[in-house]
Each structure stands twice: as C-alpha cells, then as structure tokens.
C-alpha cells in the first residue's frame, strides 16, 4: 500500500501545479500571501493560508 504524505506547507512547485501559472507568478503569489499574513520574507506558507487567500476549497487542493 503506498504511503500518502500530507504536508502543511505549500511551495512554488505546488502553486504551479494547482494554478497552472509560471514559476515567477507562483512566487509572487506566495509573497503576496506572506504579506497579507504579516509574515517575514522567506517564511513558509501553509495550505490553509493559500486556500483562504485564493478562495480555493481545501479538498480540491489536497489532491495536488
């Protein structure tokens, strides 16, 4: 049986797969999420923060 790992943090590659956007636009989106949550540059973005910012349902994103 394959092991499915669930991560809390979302990275640029994940944003690229979910949204279909380029790497640069995905990095900009993550930076906007950090700014909206008053995080320092380079800090991690959680799946909940991403879903709240983009208004995408969490269940839809977990498949990626």
Backbone as a printed PyTorch tensor [residue, N CA C, xyz], in Angstrom:
tensor([[[  0.8470,  -1.1800,   0.0000],
         [  0.0000,   0.0000,   0.0000],
         [  0.8920,   1.2430,   0.0000]],

        [[  0.6740,   2.1670,  -0.9310],
         [  1.5160,   3.3630,  -0.9800],
         [  1.2440,   4.2940,   0.1960]],

        [[  2.2970,   4.9280,   0.6530],
         [  2.2050,   5.8720,   1.7630],
         [  1.9160,   7.2570,   1.2130]],

        [[  0.8540,   7.8910,   1.6840],
         [  0.4930,   9.2330,   1.2440],
         [  0.8850,  10.2060,   2.3530]],

        [[  1.7650,  11.1300,   2.0100],
         [  2.2170,  12.1180,   2.9800],
         [  1.4390,  13.4090,   2.7990]],

        [[  0.9120,  13.9290,   3.8550],
         [  0.2140,  15.2130,   3.8140],
         [  1.1300,  16.2710,   4.3880]],

        [[  1.3360,  17.3190,   3.6310],
         [  2.1820,  18.4150,   4.0900],
         [  1.3160,  19.5780,   4.5150]],

        [[  1.8530,  20.3800,   5.3930],
         [  1.1580,  21.5770,   5.8540],
         [  1.5710,  22.7710,   4.9920]],

        [[  2.8160,  22.7920,   4.5760],
         [  3.3570,  23.9320,   3.8330],
         [  3.1780,  23.7280,   2.3380]],

        [[  3.0770,  24.8340,   1.6340],
         [  2.9130,  24.8010,   0.1840],
         [  4.0780,  25.5700,  -0.4370]],

        [[  4.6060,  25.0170,  -1.5130],
         [  5.7830,  25.5790,  -2.1550],
         [  5.4520,  26.0520,  -3.5670]],

        [[  6.4140,  26.6920,  -4.2050],
         [  6.2190,  27.2590,  -5.5280],
         [  5.7710,  26.2030,  -6.5300]],

        [[  6.3910,  25.0360,  -6.5040],
         [  6.0360,  23.9550,  -7.4180],
         [  4.5840,  23.5310,  -7.2360]],

        [[  4.1300,  23.5110,  -5.9860],
         [  2.7370,  23.1580,  -5.7080],
         [  1.7830,  24.1940,  -6.3030]],

        [[  2.1130,  25.4710,  -6.1270],
         [  1.2760,  26.5440,  -6.6620],
         [  1.2390,  26.4580,  -8.1860]],

        [[  2.3650,  26.1280,  -8.8010],
         [  2.4220,  25.9830, -10.2490],
         [  1.4810,  24.8750, -10.7150]],

        [[  1.4690,  23.7570, -10.0230],
         [  0.6150,  22.6250, -10.4010],
         [ -0.8620,  22.9340, -10.1710]],

        [[ -1.1650,  23.6070,  -9.0720],
         [ -2.5600,  23.8920,  -8.7320],
         [ -3.1600,  24.9290,  -9.6730]],

        [[ -2.4260,  26.0130,  -9.9050],
         [ -2.9710,  27.1360, -10.6680],
         [ -2.6430,  27.0900, -12.1510]],

        [[ -1.6040,  26.3640, -12.5310],
         [ -1.1810,  26.3360, -13.9260],
         [ -0.3920,  27.5640, -14.3250]],

        [[  0.0380,  28.3400, -13.3600],
         [  0.8040,  29.5650, -13.6280],
         [  2.2970,  29.2590, -13.6960]],

        [[  3.0580,  30.2370, -14.1470],
         [  4.5080,  30.0780, -14.2640],
         [  5.1610,  30.1340, -12.8800]],

        [[  6.4500,  29.7950, -12.8570],
         [  7.1900,  29.8110, -11.5870],
         [  7.2460,  31.2200, -10.9960]],

        [[  7.5060,  32.1960, -11.8310],
         [  7.6210,  33.5800, -11.3650],
         [  6.3030,  34.0700, -10.7620]],

        [[  5.2010,  33.8400, -11.4300],
         [  3.8990,  34.2750, -10.9280],
         [  3.5480,  33.5250,  -9.6400]],

        [[  3.9260,  32.2490,  -9.5590],
         [  3.6660,  31.4640,  -8.3500],
         [  4.4530,  32.0120,  -7.1650]],

        [[  5.7000,  32.4210,  -7.4070],
         [  6.4950,  33.0210,  -6.3230],
         [  5.9010,  34.3550,  -5.8800]],

        [[  5.4140,  35.1350,  -6.8290],
         [  4.7710,  36.4100,  -6.4970],
         [  3.5120,  36.1680,  -5.6700]],

        [[  2.7310,  35.1620,  -6.0430],
         [  1.5220,  34.8340,  -5.2960],
         [  1.8610,  34.4350,  -3.8610]],

        [[  2.8840,  33.6070,  -3.6800],
         [  3.2920,  33.2200,  -2.3220],
         [  3.7650,  34.4330,  -1.5190]],

        [[  4.4600,  35.3470,  -2.1730],
         [  4.9180,  36.5640,  -1.4960],
         [  3.7310,  37.4290,  -1.0730]],

        [[  2.7140,  37.5280,  -1.9030],
         [  1.5070,  38.2930,  -1.5540],
         [  0.7900,  37.6600,  -0.3620]],

        [[  0.7700,  36.3270,  -0.3260],
         [  0.1480,  35.6310,   0.8040],
         [  0.9280,  35.9180,   2.0800]],

        [[  2.2620,  35.8940,   1.9950],
         [  3.0860,  36.2220,   3.1760],
         [  2.8110,  37.6520,   3.6460]],

        [[  2.7460,  38.5780,   2.7160],
         [  2.4960,  39.9760,   3.0800],
         [  1.1270,  40.1600,   3.7130]],

        [[  0.1230,  39.4710,   3.1970],
         [ -1.2240,  39.6230,   3.7420],
         [ -1.3470,  39.0290,   5.1430]],

        [[ -0.4580,  38.0880,   5.4680],
         [ -0.4690,  37.4630,   6.7990],
         [  0.6170,  38.0230,   7.7150]],

        [[  1.2460,  39.1200,   7.2950],
         [  2.2950,  39.7850,   8.0800],
         [  3.4300,  38.8420,   8.4620]],

        [[  3.8650,  38.0390,   7.4950],
         [  4.9910,  37.1320,   7.7120],
         [  6.2550,  37.7700,   7.1450]],

        [[  7.3880,  37.3380,   7.6700],
         [  8.6500,  37.8560,   7.1570],
         [  8.9670,  37.1760,   5.8250]],

        [[  9.7500,  37.8330,   4.9570],
         [ 10.1040,  37.2220,   3.6690],
         [ 10.8210,  35.8910,   3.8740]],

        [[ 10.4360,  34.9050,   3.0930],
         [ 11.0670,  33.5970,   3.1690],
         [ 10.3950,  32.6260,   4.1160]],

        [[  9.4140,  33.0960,   4.8860],
         [  8.7280,  32.1810,   5.7960],
         [  7.7840,  31.2820,   5.0090]],

        [[  7.4110,  30.1780,   5.6080],
         [  6.5820,  29.1890,   4.9210],
         [  5.1180,  29.6030,   4.8970]],

        [[  4.4360,  29.2120,   3.8310],
         [  3.0100,  29.4700,   3.6710],
         [  2.2780,  28.1480,   3.8680]],

        [[  1.2570,  28.1580,   4.7120],
         [  0.5070,  26.9360,   4.9680],
         [ -0.5780,  26.7370,   3.9170]],

        [[ -1.0600,  25.5250,   3.8520],
         [ -2.1320,  25.1920,   2.9260],
         [ -3.3880,  25.9910,   3.2370]],

        [[ -3.6930,  26.1790,   4.5150],
         [ -4.8680,  26.9620,   4.9150],
         [ -4.7510,  28.4100,   4.4610]],

        [[ -3.5660,  28.9930,   4.6120],
         [ -3.3530,  30.3770,   4.1910],
         [ -3.5160,  30.5160,   2.6840]],

        [[ -2.9800,  29.5510,   1.9390],
         [ -3.1110,  29.5700,   0.4820],
         [ -4.5730,  29.4860,   0.0740]],

        [[ -5.3070,  28.5630,   0.6760],
         [ -6.7170,  28.3780,   0.3140],
         [ -7.5560,  29.5920,   0.6970]],

        [[ -7.2650,  30.1900,   1.8410],
         [ -8.0130,  31.3720,   2.2640],
         [ -7.7490,  32.5450,   1.3220]],

        [[ -6.5110,  32.6980,   0.8790],
         [ -6.1490,  33.8190,   0.0150],
         [ -6.7210,  33.6580,  -1.3890]],

        [[ -6.6660,  32.4410,  -1.9270],
         [ -7.1050,  32.2060,  -3.3010],
         [ -8.5790,  31.8270,  -3.4050]],

        [[ -9.2220,  31.5950,  -2.2660],
         [-10.6330,  31.1920,  -2.2300],
         [-10.8720,  29.8540,  -2.9370]],

        [[ -9.8640,  28.9730,  -2.8790],
         [ -9.9910,  27.6230,  -3.4200],
         [-10.2710,  26.6840,  -2.2680]],

        [[-11.1950,  25.7530,  -2.4870],
         [-11.5780,  24.8070,  -1.4630],
         [-10.4060,  23.8970,  -1.1010]],

        [[-10.2200,  23.6310,   0.1880],
         [ -9.1020,  22.8220,   0.6700],
         [ -9.1260,  21.4160,   0.0840]],

        [[-10.2980,  20.8210,  -0.0480],
         [-10.3950,  19.4640,  -0.5680],
         [ -9.9070,  19.3740,  -2.0130]],

        [[-10.1460,  20.4100,  -2.7830],
         [ -9.6810,  20.4300,  -4.1730],
         [ -8.1710,  20.4970,  -4.2540]],

        [[ -7.5620,  21.2360,  -3.3410],
         [ -6.1110,  21.4460,  -3.3590],
         [ -5.3710,  20.2120,  -2.8470]],

        [[ -5.9430,  19.4790,  -1.9210],
         [ -5.2550,  18.3400,  -1.3260],
         [ -4.9290,  17.2560,  -2.3510]],

        [[ -5.6420,  17.1940,  -3.4560],
         [ -5.3490,  16.2210,  -4.4980],
         [ -4.0310,  16.4560,  -5.2000]],

        [[ -3.5280,  17.6690,  -5.1450],
         [ -2.2610,  18.0040,  -5.7960],
         [ -1.1030,  17.7390,  -4.8670]]])
